[in-house]
């Protein structure tokens, strides 16, 4: 097994991002369209927050079961901004961090995505799913 493989080898490089000027309705559409669970919130190339699909579920009535479900979600989403819902204290790692170090870090934390940042510029995102797929590829 390779021991010093950098996270840049498995990170998602083609990122879908939003800004604080976008709204939560747009965020939900992006989550569903791209089948993703984490969206970096950026100002230019700089990450300023992270929005997860779980963040949206916490504020919505996603479990409502009636024909008005979309309307209810939209009304709730319009009560909040991305800036109010996103995680602000985003921890990132440089692209030369090893996959092992990233795995150890994510195993200890309560989040499942880690931005990859070099010199203040967002380069990619690595998730627990990326790590699992990497490990599966080794077998």
N, C-alpha and C positions, 0 to 999 in steps of 0.2 A: 504494500500500500504506500502511495506517495505521502510524504509527511509535510512538505513545505509548499504545498500548492496554494497560490494566492487566491483570495476570494474573487478577484477580477476574472478568474477562469469560469466561474459559475454564476456571477451576478447577471441580473437582467440589465441590459444596456439601453434598450429601446424603451425608455420610460414614458408612461402616461402621467402627466402632472397637471395640477390645477394651481390657481392663485387664490388669494383671499378675496378677490373680486368676483370669483365664480360663486354660484349658489349651491345649496345642498341637493336641489332637484337635479342639477347638472351632474353633481358628484355621483348620485345614485345611478343615473343613466350611464356614466362612465364605468362604474363598478360592474354593472350588468353587461354592457356592450363588450368590454374587454375581459370579462370573467376574471377579475382581480379582486384582491381583498385589502390592498394598501395603495394609497395615492400620496406621493410626496407633494407638499404645498410649497411652491417656490416663489421667489422674487428674482426674476432673471434666471441665473444658473445656481443661485444660492437656495438651499433648503431652509425653510423657516418653520415648517411643521409637518406633521404626518396625520393623514386622515385614514382611518380604517373603516371597513364596512361595519364592523362591530360598533363603532362610534355612532353610525347612523341608526343601527338597530336599537341602540339605547334610548334614542330620543323619539323614535317613530312608533307607530302602532302597526308594525310589520306583521303582527300575528292576527290582525283584524280579518275576519272572514266574511266579507260581504261585497257587494258590487261597488261600494264607495271607497274601497281600500285605497286606490290611487289618490283620490281627493283628500282623504284623511292624511296620508303621508305628505302630500304637497303642502297642506295647510301647516302641518307641524314643521316641516323643513323650512317654510318661509318665516317661522318664528325665530330661527337661529341663523347665524352666519357660519361659514367655514372657520373663520377665526375663533369663534366661540366654542366650536366642537373639536377642532384638531388638537393633537398633542403638540405642545410647544417645546418641551424640553427634550428635543430629539438628540439621541446619541448616535454618532456616526463613527465609521472606521475608515482608515485609508485603504486604497486598493491593494496594497501589498500585505495586508493582514492575512494570515493563513486561514484556510477553511476550518482547520481544527480550532483556532482561536475564536472564530466567529461562532462555531457550534457550541463551544464552552460558554461563550457570552450569552447566546440566546437561550441556552438551557437554564441559565440562572435568572433570567429576566422574565417579565410578564408580557412581553410583546413578541411578535413573530416576523418582524421585518427590520432590516438594518440598512440605512443609507450608506453608500460608499462615496466618500468625499475626499478629493485631493485638492489641496491649496484653495479650500473654500468652494470648490465647484462640485456639484452633484454629478457623479459619473454613472451611478447605477444603484441597484437595490438588490439585496439578497434576503430571501425569506426562508423560513423553516422548510417549506416545500422544496426550494432549490437544494437545500442541504440533503433532504431525504432522497431526492432524485439523483444527486451526485453519489450518495452512498449506494443506492440501488445499481447505479452504473458500474460500480466496482465489483459487483457479484455476478 
